[in-house]
Amino acid sequence: MVPAPTRWIVLPAGLAIAAFVLAADNAIDAGQSTIVATLRQMNVPLDAAFRRFSGTVVYDATHPSEARAAVDVEVSSLDIGDESYNAEVRKAAWFDSTHFPLASFRSTKIIPGGADHFEATGTLSIKGRTQTITVPVVVQHTASATAFDGRFELSRKYFGVGDPDWDGVLEDKVQVHFHLQKGTATVAAPAQTSRS
């Protein structure tokens, strides 16, 4: 039998490991995921990917209404395909990434649809402004991963993103589409505590 003082040490350690495993199991695998904004300049679509983001998606197919998601995107990582343009959109008139480095989404309500479909309602925050959005999501399962695909439209002007000088050539509406895949965690078993 493990002595009482040792049990008080082992129990919190075990809970911490369990919490870590749970968080890691639900973490977005950024290497296998994408978040892409489609802009229209002079009516020509342009895809620009965010290269750095993180977050978690908690989802149980047997209880879809209990799903939840939290995603943070580094706005300075937007890649338009040209470094001079990338630097431009980091400026104050655009994302102002120095003062507002992250765009974020936090789900507040999940409405299940058909099999492996649901609608996620939550708060989208960009550049210090927030808006409630609802996003249709499709869930895909493989033997080793679960992925979530969806798209939504936003107004860049609502969030104060964009130099007004560009309004004549750059449309206000932006389509955002994402593929978020949950990672798989492997954690070493905790070391055995001596009973001596």
Backbone as ProteinMPNN parsed JSONL, in Angstrom:
{"seq_chain_A": "MVPAPTRWIVLPAGLAIAAFVLAADNAIDAGQSTIVATLRQMNVPLDAAFRRFSGTVVYDATHPSEARAAVDVEVSSLDIGDESYNAEVRKAAWFDSTHFPLASFRSTKIIPGGADHFEATGTLSIKGRTQTITVPVVVQHTASATAFDGRFELSRKYFGVGDPDWDGVLEDKVQVHFHLQKGTATVAAPAQTSRS", "coords_chain_A": {"N_chain_A": [[0.844, -1.192, 0.0], [0.476, 2.274, -0.825], [2.065, 4.802, 1.01], [0.287, 7.393, 2.819], [1.29, 10.166, 2.584], [2.711, 9.919, 0.197], [0.673, 9.235, -1.567], [-0.689, 11.654, -1.755], [1.066, 13.079, -3.248], [1.278, 11.598, -5.624], [-1.37, 11.558, -6.621], [-2.109, 14.322, -7.495], [-0.16, 14.515, -9.506], [-0.916, 12.487, -11.245], [-3.445, 13.447, -12.055], [-2.647, 15.751, -13.373], [-1.215, 14.681, -15.52], [-3.287, 13.319, -16.813], [-4.899, 15.482, -17.568], [-3.167, 16.72, -19.339], [-2.952, 14.797, -21.359], [-5.617, 14.748, -22.265], [-5.871, 17.38, -23.274], [-3.895, 17.315, -25.256], [-4.865, 15.293, -26.935], [-7.026, 16.582, -28.048], [-5.957, 18.688, -29.355], [-5.338, 20.851, -32.126], [-3.742, 19.713, -34.99], [-1.514, 21.476, -36.456], [0.191, 21.055, -38.583], [-1.176, 19.367, -40.242], [-3.379, 20.751, -40.927], [-5.367, 23.466, -42.304], [-5.977, 26.958, -42.759], [-7.523, 29.202, -44.706], [-7.903, 32.281, -46.347], [-9.964, 33.694, -48.776], [-9.681, 36.248, -50.936], [-11.037, 38.821, -53.044], [-9.771, 40.537, -55.645], [-10.21, 43.037, -57.901], [-12.226, 41.452, -58.872], [-10.984, 39.027, -59.11], [-10.234, 35.98, -57.665], [-8.162, 35.408, -54.811], [-6.208, 33.289, -52.978], [-5.111, 33.168, -49.668], [-3.097, 31.906, -47.22], [-3.092, 31.304, -43.706], [-0.284, 30.735, -41.818], [0.405, 30.08, -39.208], [-1.194, 28.833, -36.432], [-3.249, 27.737, -33.686], [-4.991, 25.608, -31.322], [-7.905, 23.955, -29.902], [-10.198, 21.266, -30.426], [-12.962, 19.816, -29.16], [-14.73, 16.92, -29.442], [-17.284, 14.553, -29.546], [-18.774, 12.038, -31.181], [-21.02, 10.745, -30.265], [-22.175, 12.519, -28.571], [-22.73, 15.141, -29.874], [-23.688, 17.746, -29.392], [-22.273, 18.648, -27.259], [-19.866, 19.441, -28.126], [-16.991, 21.582, -28.525], [-14.962, 24.396, -29.4], [-11.85, 26.11, -29.737], [-9.886, 28.444, -31.243], [-6.907, 30.019, -32.205], [-5.352, 32.384, -34.245], [-2.395, 33.515, -35.714], [-2.198, 36.573, -36.999], [-0.156, 37.82, -38.353], [0.957, 35.869, -39.826], [-0.232, 35.576, -42.269], [-0.06, 34.635, -45.591], [0.287, 35.953, -48.595], [1.68, 35.445, -50.792], [3.665, 37.078, -51.613], [6.28, 38.784, -50.18], [6.379, 41.553, -49.754], [3.697, 42.345, -49.876], [2.757, 40.786, -47.789], [4.005, 42.048, -45.634], [2.734, 44.497, -45.797], [0.033, 43.985, -45.053], [0.305, 43.573, -42.374], [0.411, 46.024, -41.241], [-0.902, 48.988, -39.498], [-3.303, 49.888, -40.722], [-4.353, 47.63, -41.726], [-4.183, 44.528, -40.462], [-2.888, 45.337, -38.16], [-0.916, 43.961, -36.627], [0.982, 44.227, -34.631], [-0.287, 45.337, -32.383], [-2.565, 43.784, -32.221], [-2.136, 40.779, -32.258], [-3.427, 38.306, -32.566], [-6.146, 36.599, -34.111], [-9.235, 35.235, -33.102], [-11.416, 32.461, -32.358], [-14.15, 31.391, -30.454], [-16.227, 28.892, -29.544], [-19.702, 28.925, -28.653], [-22.082, 27.638, -28.796], [-23.414, 24.595, -29.988], [-25.129, 23.071, -32.603], [-26.402, 20.079, -33.461], [-26.531, 18.44, -36.657], [-27.18, 16.444, -39.424], [-25.701, 13.139, -39.691], [-22.424, 13.417, -38.61], [-22.374, 16.16, -39.079], [-22.605, 19.531, -38.029], [-23.611, 22.711, -36.634], [-21.662, 25.363, -35.639], [-21.808, 27.918, -33.395], [-20.355, 30.949, -32.412], [-17.939, 33.308, -31.036], [-16.173, 35.489, -33.007], [-13.138, 37.134, -33.044], [-11.333, 39.858, -34.133], [-8.768, 42.146, -34.483], [-9.483, 43.567, -32.181], [-12.225, 43.76, -32.321], [-15.424, 42.169, -32.152], [-17.614, 39.556, -33.311], [-20.574, 37.642, -33.585], [-20.773, 34.534, -35.107], [-22.047, 31.887, -37.202], [-21.134, 28.692, -38.14], [-21.289, 26.168, -40.528], [-20.257, 22.832, -40.151], [-18.437, 20.006, -41.242], [-17.656, 16.737, -40.319], [-14.926, 14.547, -40.57], [-13.778, 11.236, -40.437], [-10.961, 9.162, -39.897], [-8.908, 6.223, -39.551], [-6.999, 7.074, -37.772], [-7.369, 9.758, -37.156], [-9.378, 12.748, -36.693], [-11.129, 15.122, -38.543], [-12.204, 18.487, -39.23], [-14.182, 20.36, -41.322], [-15.038, 23.451, -42.825], [-16.629, 26.559, -43.819], [-16.927, 30.132, -43.926], [-18.24, 33.471, -44.285], [-16.966, 36.763, -44.024], [-16.957, 40.282, -43.212], [-14.444, 42.394, -44.013], [-14.31, 45.108, -43.546], [-15.977, 45.477, -41.359], [-14.378, 44.604, -39.305], [-12.431, 46.453, -39.414], [-10.307, 46.093, -41.16], [-8.121, 46.881, -43.623], [-6.902, 49.261, -45.921], [-8.587, 52.177, -46.83], [-7.999, 53.167, -49.37], [-7.83, 50.964, -50.945], [-10.357, 50.09, -51.39], [-11.674, 50.321, -53.826], [-10.693, 48.322, -55.41], [-10.484, 45.999, -53.963], [-12.609, 43.595, -52.701], [-15.094, 43.787, -50.105], [-16.144, 41.506, -48.82], [-14.924, 38.48, -47.493], [-14.02, 35.156, -47.922], [-13.589, 32.497, -45.721], [-12.057, 29.446, -45.349], [-11.612, 26.298, -43.783], [-9.673, 23.508, -42.654], [-9.419, 21.504, -40.087], [-7.521, 19.388, -38.254], [-7.466, 17.011, -35.705], [-4.799, 16.292, -33.494], [-2.794, 13.458, -32.463], [-1.892, 12.228, -29.368], [0.966, 10.961, -27.674], [1.999, 9.833, -24.667], [4.428, 9.298, -22.232], [4.322, 6.709, -19.773], [3.772, 7.393, -16.308], [6.465, 7.46, -13.951], [7.097, 4.779, -11.696], [6.396, 4.98, -8.246], [8.491, 4.592, -5.524], [7.864, 2.293, -2.881], [9.216, 2.013, -0.619]], "CA_chain_A": [[0.0, 0.0, 0.0], [1.257, 3.492, -0.917], [1.875, 5.654, 2.181], [-0.603, 8.539, 2.594], [1.955, 11.342, 2.023], [3.065, 9.654, -1.194], [-0.56, 9.295, -2.353], [-1.022, 13.056, -2.004], [1.961, 13.54, -4.306], [0.983, 10.856, -6.843], [-2.681, 11.912, -7.142], [-2.07, 15.511, -8.352], [0.655, 14.236, -10.692], [-1.751, 11.7, -12.153], [-4.456, 14.329, -12.626], [-1.982, 16.647, -14.323], [-0.922, 13.9, -16.728], [-4.565, 13.072, -17.486], [-5.313, 16.738, -18.203], [-2.277, 16.933, -20.477], [-3.343, 13.853, -22.415], [-6.885, 15.211, -22.804], [-5.61, 18.569, -24.082], [-3.123, 16.929, -26.432], [-5.742, 14.531, -27.816], [-7.958, 17.494, -28.699], [-5.217, 19.785, -29.969], [-5.28, 20.916, -33.583], [-2.456, 19.402, -35.6], [-1.363, 22.541, -37.446], [0.89, 20.535, -39.747], [-2.134, 18.662, -41.09], [-4.563, 21.601, -40.99], [-5.231, 24.69, -43.098], [-6.946, 28.049, -42.661], [-7.255, 29.993, -45.913], [-8.813, 33.38, -46.672], [-10.055, 33.98, -50.203], [-9.985, 37.646, -51.211], [-11.305, 39.085, -54.457], [-9.196, 41.801, -56.089], [-10.65, 43.256, -59.281], [-13.068, 40.286, -59.153], [-10.139, 37.841, -59.278], [-10.008, 35.397, -56.337], [-6.786, 35.206, -54.36], [-6.143, 32.507, -51.742], [-4.006, 33.527, -48.77], [-3.138, 30.977, -46.084], [-2.454, 31.608, -42.429], [0.715, 29.684, -41.612], [0.57, 29.737, -37.795], [-2.415, 28.86, -35.643], [-3.309, 26.667, -32.687], [-6.282, 25.534, -30.661], [-8.431, 22.635, -29.553], [-11.569, 20.924, -30.791], [-13.461, 18.7, -28.369], [-15.876, 16.395, -30.191], [-17.667, 13.169, -29.328], [-19.857, 11.803, -32.132], [-22.22, 10.284, -29.552], [-22.746, 13.685, -27.886], [-22.228, 16.268, -30.673], [-24.076, 19.053, -28.863], [-21.318, 19.028, -26.23], [-18.605, 19.815, -28.765], [-16.55, 22.962, -28.336], [-13.744, 24.704, -30.154], [-11.13, 27.352, -29.464], [-8.839, 28.56, -32.255], [-6.176, 31.283, -32.251], [-4.602, 32.519, -35.491], [-1.438, 34.612, -35.751], [-2.529, 37.291, -38.227], [1.075, 38.179, -39.073], [1.401, 34.722, -40.63], [-0.954, 35.522, -43.54], [0.874, 34.541, -46.717], [-0.384, 36.296, -49.843], [2.524, 34.954, -51.878], [4.696, 38.083, -51.89], [6.641, 39.285, -48.859], [6.055, 42.979, -49.615], [2.28, 42.397, -49.544], [2.62, 40.235, -46.438], [4.395, 43.104, -44.697], [1.724, 45.559, -45.872], [-1.189, 43.65, -44.308], [0.588, 43.603, -40.94], [0.407, 47.416, -40.808], [-2.037, 49.427, -38.68], [-4.532, 50.017, -41.496], [-4.832, 46.291, -42.046], [-4.384, 43.736, -39.245], [-2.227, 45.954, -36.999], [-0.512, 42.758, -35.893], [1.783, 44.577, -33.449], [-1.205, 45.552, -31.257], [-3.586, 42.73, -32.217], [-1.428, 39.674, -32.928], [-4.227, 37.103, -32.748], [-7.583, 36.498, -34.372], [-9.636, 34.061, -32.331], [-12.804, 31.992, -32.377], [-14.537, 30.603, -29.295], [-17.597, 28.419, -29.729], [-20.622, 29.12, -27.529], [-23.255, 26.776, -28.958], [-23.326, 23.614, -31.067], [-26.419, 22.49, -32.989], [-26.156, 18.91, -34.317], [-27.316, 18.279, -37.871], [-27.176, 15.034, -39.783], [-24.517, 12.398, -39.237], [-21.145, 14.102, -38.792], [-22.587, 17.555, -39.444], [-23.155, 20.382, -36.981], [-23.394, 24.144, -36.769], [-20.967, 25.932, -34.481], [-21.975, 29.354, -33.194], [-19.357, 31.422, -31.464], [-17.453, 34.674, -31.143], [-14.974, 35.725, -33.802], [-12.499, 38.382, -32.625], [-10.244, 40.309, -35.0], [-8.371, 43.543, -34.342], [-10.179, 44.177, -31.061], [-13.668, 43.781, -32.536], [-15.987, 40.821, -32.088], [-18.868, 39.313, -34.017], [-21.079, 36.282, -33.45], [-20.952, 33.891, -36.402], [-22.444, 30.486, -37.183], [-20.367, 28.017, -39.179], [-21.59, 24.75, -40.772], [-19.029, 22.022, -40.068], [-18.512, 18.6, -41.62], [-16.65, 15.954, -39.61], [-14.397, 13.404, -41.309], [-13.057, 10.305, -39.571], [-10.099, 8.124, -40.436], [-8.514, 5.297, -38.487], [-6.082, 7.683, -36.814], [-7.571, 11.192, -36.952], [-10.676, 13.35, -36.949], [-10.936, 16.438, -39.15], [-13.383, 19.341, -39.264], [-14.11, 21.244, -42.48], [-16.117, 24.41, -42.907], [-16.321, 27.861, -44.41], [-17.833, 31.211, -43.57], [-17.932, 34.747, -44.912], [-16.903, 37.895, -43.103], [-16.715, 41.603, -43.772], [-13.181, 42.928, -43.488], [-14.548, 46.475, -43.077], [-16.555, 45.397, -40.013], [-13.272, 44.442, -38.362], [-11.457, 47.527, -39.606], [-9.131, 45.555, -41.85], [-7.971, 47.337, -44.995], [-6.726, 50.671, -46.24], [-9.69, 52.62, -47.692], [-7.528, 53.386, -50.74], [-7.96, 49.712, -51.683], [-11.763, 49.686, -51.483], [-12.117, 50.269, -55.212], [-10.188, 47.13, -56.107], [-10.548, 44.825, -53.089], [-13.962, 43.433, -52.184], [-15.257, 43.767, -48.652], [-16.422, 40.153, -48.342], [-13.817, 37.532, -47.513], [-14.396, 33.785, -47.611], [-12.587, 31.775, -44.937], [-12.334, 28.013, -45.299], [-10.645, 25.651, -42.892], [-9.586, 22.058, -42.439], [-8.743, 21.379, -38.795], [-7.367, 17.985, -37.884], [-7.01, 16.791, -34.336], [-3.588, 15.505, -33.363], [-2.796, 12.284, -31.597], [-0.839, 12.366, -28.36], [1.566, 9.805, -27.026], [2.621, 10.316, -23.429], [5.078, 8.221, -21.502], [3.683, 6.348, -18.509], [4.464, 7.99, -15.171], [7.394, 6.582, -13.265], [6.572, 4.144, -10.486], [6.887, 5.547, -6.991], [8.973, 3.559, -4.6], [7.073, 2.123, -1.672], [10.113, 1.766, 0.527]], "C_chain_A": [[0.88, 1.243, 0.0], [0.995, 4.354, 0.311], [1.061, 6.897, 1.834], [0.126, 9.751, 2.022], [2.305, 11.151, 0.55], [1.833, 9.726, -2.076], [-0.918, 10.733, -2.686], [-0.109, 13.663, -3.057], [1.579, 12.902, -5.634], [-0.336, 11.297, -7.459], [-2.656, 13.186, -7.989], [-1.258, 15.285, -9.618], [-0.151, 13.451, -11.717], [-2.818, 12.545, -12.815], [-3.843, 15.267, -13.656], [-1.675, 15.928, -15.63], [-2.193, 13.64, -17.51], [-5.043, 14.32, -18.211], [-4.465, 17.022, -19.43], [-2.663, 16.039, -21.646], [-4.635, 14.309, -23.074], [-6.674, 16.412, -23.711], [-4.881, 18.204, -25.361], [-3.983, 16.161, -27.425], [-6.668, 15.446, -28.606], [-7.275, 18.659, -29.404], [-5.263, 19.693, -31.491], [-3.858, 20.608, -34.034], [-2.241, 20.396, -36.744], [-0.665, 22.061, -38.708], [-0.021, 19.829, -40.732], [-3.403, 19.485, -41.322], [-4.293, 22.831, -41.851], [-6.329, 25.673, -42.727], [-6.599, 29.023, -43.778], [-8.335, 31.056, -46.085], [-8.789, 33.607, -48.173], [-10.553, 35.405, -50.387], [-10.325, 37.779, -52.696], [-10.802, 40.481, -54.788], [-9.503, 41.968, -57.573], [-11.419, 42.035, -59.784], [-12.266, 39.013, -59.437], [-9.869, 37.251, -57.9], [-8.529, 35.165, -56.052], [-6.826, 34.466, -53.027], [-4.906, 32.897, -50.947], [-4.123, 32.689, -47.506], [-2.497, 31.588, -44.854], [-1.539, 30.442, -42.08], [0.863, 29.249, -40.159], [-0.754, 29.905, -37.048], [-2.394, 27.685, -34.68], [-4.711, 26.654, -32.091], [-6.674, 24.114, -30.346], [-9.853, 22.495, -30.083], [-11.952, 19.687, -29.996], [-14.727, 18.196, -29.056], [-16.054, 14.919, -29.889], [-18.896, 12.927, -30.191], [-21.139, 11.345, -31.446], [-22.9, 11.412, -28.782], [-22.301, 14.954, -28.618], [-22.576, 17.633, -30.105], [-23.12, 19.544, -27.783], [-19.956, 19.411, -26.809], [-18.264, 21.266, -28.441], [-15.218, 23.161, -29.05], [-13.171, 26.032, -29.707], [-9.951, 27.406, -30.428], [-8.232, 29.95, -32.197], [-5.292, 31.291, -33.493], [-3.664, 33.713, -35.387], [-1.636, 35.362, -37.069], [-1.293, 37.696, -39.025], [1.562, 37.044, -39.963], [0.65, 34.607, -41.949], [0.034, 35.597, -44.696], [0.11, 34.767, -48.023], [0.424, 35.809, -51.045], [3.622, 35.918, -52.266], [5.02, 38.76, -50.564], [6.322, 40.766, -48.682], [4.579, 43.163, -49.28], [2.029, 41.845, -48.142], [2.937, 41.29, -45.391], [3.344, 44.209, -44.66], [0.517, 45.232, -44.995], [-0.946, 43.534, -42.799], [0.465, 45.016, -40.374], [-0.906, 47.797, -40.137], [-3.346, 49.494, -39.458], [-5.153, 48.662, -41.81], [-5.031, 45.512, -40.743], [-3.81, 44.391, -37.984], [-1.723, 44.85, -36.056], [0.369, 43.049, -34.683], [0.883, 44.71, -32.221], [-2.252, 44.456, -31.124], [-3.031, 41.486, -32.918], [-2.297, 38.463, -33.262], [-5.647, 37.419, -33.198], [-8.029, 35.229, -33.672], [-11.107, 33.736, -32.552], [-13.028, 31.149, -31.142], [-15.991, 30.182, -29.481], [-18.414, 28.654, -28.465], [-21.826, 28.184, -27.603], [-23.047, 25.857, -30.153], [-24.718, 23.051, -31.332], [-26.138, 21.312, -33.918], [-27.065, 18.922, -35.537], [-27.443, 16.805, -38.185], [-25.928, 14.361, -39.254], [-23.249, 13.166, -39.604], [-21.295, 15.5, -39.393], [-23.082, 18.308, -38.207], [-22.906, 21.839, -37.329], [-22.767, 24.657, -35.482], [-21.196, 27.438, -34.457], [-20.955, 29.804, -32.163], [-18.938, 32.846, -31.766], [-16.158, 34.716, -31.929], [-14.415, 37.087, -33.416], [-11.319, 38.682, -33.539], [-10.01, 41.782, -34.728], [-9.183, 44.275, -33.274], [-11.677, 44.282, -31.228], [-14.188, 42.347, -32.557], [-17.31, 40.758, -32.838], [-19.273, 37.866, -33.778], [-21.332, 35.712, -34.843], [-21.42, 32.458, -36.181], [-21.82, 29.799, -38.389], [-20.846, 26.577, -39.33], [-20.276, 23.961, -40.829], [-19.345, 20.582, -40.455], [-17.362, 17.872, -40.934], [-16.236, 14.769, -40.477], [-13.578, 12.545, -40.355], [-12.154, 9.399, -40.402], [-9.71, 7.227, -39.265], [-7.696, 5.992, -37.413], [-6.364, 9.154, -36.512], [-9.029, 11.571, -37.187], [-10.432, 14.761, -37.47], [-12.276, 17.157, -39.254], [-13.211, 20.35, -40.401], [-15.307, 22.188, -42.492], [-15.667, 25.683, -43.58], [-17.35, 28.875, -43.949], [-17.362, 32.483, -44.257], [-17.888, 35.829, -43.858], [-16.687, 39.178, -43.879], [-15.418, 42.145, -43.174], [-13.383, 44.348, -42.943], [-15.133, 46.479, -41.673], [-15.444, 45.324, -38.97], [-12.184, 45.505, -38.543], [-10.188, 47.085, -40.282], [-9.114, 46.064, -43.286], [-7.852, 48.83, -45.123], [-7.862, 51.091, -47.174], [-9.276, 52.863, -49.14], [-7.683, 52.139, -51.607], [-9.416, 49.322, -51.928], [-12.265, 49.573, -52.915], [-11.697, 49.011, -55.943], [-10.311, 45.854, -55.283], [-11.934, 44.727, -52.476], [-13.974, 43.364, -50.661], [-15.402, 42.34, -48.119], [-15.202, 39.245, -48.534], [-14.355, 36.153, -47.134], [-13.25, 33.119, -46.833], [-12.973, 30.3, -44.935], [-11.22, 27.318, -44.526], [-10.782, 24.131, -42.93], [-8.761, 21.893, -41.176], [-8.712, 19.912, -38.396], [-6.835, 17.875, -36.47], [-5.792, 15.903, -34.325], [-3.785, 14.316, -32.458], [-1.626, 12.388, -30.651], [-0.316, 11.016, -27.92], [2.343, 10.323, -25.826], [3.208, 9.132, -22.694], [4.346, 7.971, -20.194], [4.451, 6.965, -17.364], [5.366, 6.972, -14.487], [6.765, 6.016, -12.006], [7.205, 4.775, -9.252], [7.313, 4.417, -6.054], [8.102, 3.514, -3.357], [7.956, 1.934, -0.436], [10.148, 2.968, 1.45]], "O_chain_A": [[1.889, 1.301, 0.704], [-0.161, 4.62, 0.638], [1.124, 7.399, 0.712], [-0.36, 10.335, 1.054], [2.214, 12.085, -0.247], [1.907, 10.214, -3.203], [-1.401, 11.01, -3.784], [-0.468, 14.655, -3.691], [1.556, 13.579, -6.662], [-0.436, 11.406, -8.681], [-3.141, 13.151, -9.12], [-1.609, 15.794, -10.683], [-0.077, 13.722, -12.915], [-3.08, 12.388, -14.008], [-4.45, 15.544, -14.691], [-1.851, 16.486, -16.713], [-2.193, 13.727, -18.738], [-5.535, 14.238, -19.337], [-4.97, 17.505, -20.444], [-2.694, 16.486, -22.793], [-4.754, 14.269, -24.299], [-7.236, 16.464, -24.805], [-5.204, 18.718, -26.432], [-3.848, 16.353, -28.633], [-7.055, 15.111, -29.726], [-7.941, 19.516, -29.985], [-5.231, 18.604, -32.065], [-2.894, 21.175, -33.519], [-2.723, 20.188, -37.858], [-0.902, 22.6, -39.789], [0.308, 19.7, -41.911], [-4.388, 18.972, -41.852], [-3.142, 23.192, -42.096], [-7.457, 25.285, -42.421], [-5.511, 29.6, -43.794], [-9.528, 30.768, -45.983], [-7.719, 33.702, -48.775], [-11.689, 35.732, -50.043], [-9.936, 36.936, -53.504], [-11.323, 41.478, -54.289], [-9.105, 41.144, -58.397], [-11.295, 41.632, -60.94], [-12.812, 38.034, -59.946], [-9.329, 37.944, -57.039], [-7.758, 34.781, -56.931], [-7.408, 34.955, -52.059], [-3.798, 32.95, -51.481], [-5.131, 32.754, -46.802], [-1.492, 32.294, -44.941], [-1.976, 29.291, -42.051], [1.389, 28.169, -39.892], [-1.348, 30.983, -37.04], [-1.61, 26.75, -34.845], [-5.511, 27.561, -32.322], [-5.882, 23.184, -30.499], [-10.603, 23.467, -30.176], [-11.335, 18.631, -30.143], [-15.684, 18.949, -29.232], [-15.108, 14.134, -29.963], [-19.943, 13.534, -29.967], [-22.229, 11.535, -31.985], [-24.059, 11.288, -28.385], [-21.57, 15.764, -28.048], [-21.832, 18.591, -30.316], [-23.145, 20.721, -27.423], [-19.01, 19.673, -26.066], [-19.141, 22.07, -28.124], [-14.459, 22.217, -29.27], [-13.901, 26.957, -29.348], [-9.109, 26.508, -30.429], [-8.953, 30.946, -32.146], [-4.575, 30.327, -33.762], [-4.09, 34.806, -35.013], [-1.286, 34.853, -38.133], [-1.373, 37.894, -40.237], [2.478, 37.232, -40.764], [0.861, 33.644, -42.687], [0.858, 36.509, -44.768], [-0.615, 33.891, -48.494], [-0.077, 35.764, -52.168], [4.428, 35.621, -53.147], [4.117, 39.26, -49.893], [6.023, 41.197, -47.568], [4.233, 44.039, -48.487], [1.197, 42.366, -47.399], [2.235, 41.417, -44.388], [3.092, 44.792, -43.605], [0.027, 46.1, -44.272], [-1.899, 43.409, -42.03], [0.419, 45.19, -39.157], [-1.887, 47.055, -40.187], [-4.401, 49.185, -38.905], [-6.34, 48.569, -42.122], [-5.96, 45.808, -39.992], [-4.199, 44.041, -36.87], [-2.055, 44.814, -34.871], [0.492, 42.205, -33.796], [1.244, 44.25, -31.138], [-2.772, 44.223, -30.032], [-3.42, 41.182, -34.046], [-1.948, 37.677, -34.143], [-6.267, 38.375, -32.731], [-7.289, 34.246, -33.644], [-11.92, 34.6, -32.881], [-12.208, 30.293, -30.809], [-16.881, 31.028, -29.566], [-17.892, 28.592, -27.352], [-22.508, 27.961, -26.603], [-22.565, 26.285, -31.202], [-25.404, 22.608, -30.411], [-25.685, 21.513, -35.045], [-28.216, 19.356, -35.467], [-27.778, 16.004, -37.311], [-25.185, 14.943, -38.463], [-23.034, 13.516, -40.765], [-20.426, 15.957, -40.135], [-23.883, 17.784, -37.433], [-22.098, 22.158, -38.201], [-23.273, 24.418, -34.386], [-20.819, 28.146, -35.391], [-20.722, 29.123, -31.164], [-19.505, 33.506, -32.637], [-15.173, 34.07, -31.571], [-15.133, 38.087, -33.454], [-10.419, 37.858, -33.697], [-10.95, 42.577, -34.74], [-9.529, 45.445, -33.434], [-12.35, 44.84, -30.362], [-13.469, 41.424, -32.938], [-18.02, 41.754, -32.981], [-18.428, 36.97, -33.768], [-22.018, 36.328, -35.659], [-21.217, 31.886, -35.11], [-21.957, 30.265, -39.52], [-20.817, 25.825, -38.356], [-19.315, 24.377, -41.475], [-20.365, 20.018, -40.06], [-16.222, 18.337, -40.966], [-17.079, 14.076, -41.045], [-12.785, 13.057, -39.566], [-12.54, 8.932, -41.474], [-10.133, 7.45, -38.131], [-7.692, 5.556, -36.262], [-5.667, 9.748, -35.689], [-9.8, 10.825, -37.791], [-9.628, 15.506, -36.91], [-13.332, 16.532, -39.352], [-12.232, 21.095, -40.445], [-16.436, 21.787, -42.209], [-14.487, 25.869, -43.876], [-18.487, 28.533, -43.625], [-16.235, 32.563, -44.747], [-18.675, 35.821, -42.911], [-16.29, 39.164, -45.044], [-15.319, 42.33, -41.961], [-12.711, 44.749, -41.993], [-14.832, 47.368, -40.877], [-15.552, 45.906, -37.891], [-11.14, 45.451, -37.892], [-9.113, 47.626, -40.02], [-9.99, 45.72, -44.078], [-8.609, 49.581, -44.509], [-8.086, 50.446, -48.198], [-10.108, 52.776, -50.043], [-7.671, 52.222, -52.835], [-9.682, 48.328, -52.604], [-13.188, 48.805, -53.187], [-12.273, 48.666, -56.975], [-10.25, 44.753, -55.829], [-12.39, 45.655, -51.809], [-13.007, 42.945, -50.024], [-14.839, 42.008, -47.075], [-14.551, 39.248, -49.578], [-15.062, 36.01, -46.137], [-12.092, 33.176, -47.246], [-14.091, 29.948, -44.56], [-10.051, 27.696, -44.605], [-11.846, 23.574, -43.197], [-7.55, 22.113, -41.184], [-9.754, 19.28, -38.224], [-5.883, 18.556, -36.088], [-5.73, 14.897, -35.033], [-4.802, 14.184, -31.778], [-0.493, 12.61, -31.077], [-1.069, 10.048, -27.808], [3.239, 11.155, -25.966], [2.566, 8.092, -22.55], [3.816, 8.896, -19.58], [5.677, 7.058, -17.433], [5.065, 5.779, -14.451], [5.992, 6.694, -11.33], [8.402, 5.062, -9.228], [6.593, 3.443, -5.836], [7.661, 4.544, -2.846], [7.452, 1.717, 0.666], [10.845, 2.947, 2.464]]}, "name": "protein", "num_of_chains": 1, "seq": "MVPAPTRWIVLPAGLAIAAFVLAADNAIDAGQSTIVATLRQMNVPLDAAFRRFSGTVVYDATHPSEARAAVDVEVSSLDIGDESYNAEVRKAAWFDSTHFPLASFRSTKIIPGGADHFEATGTLSIKGRTQTITVPVVVQHTASATAFDGRFELSRKYFGVGDPDWDGVLEDKVQVHFHLQKGTATVAAPAQTSRS"}
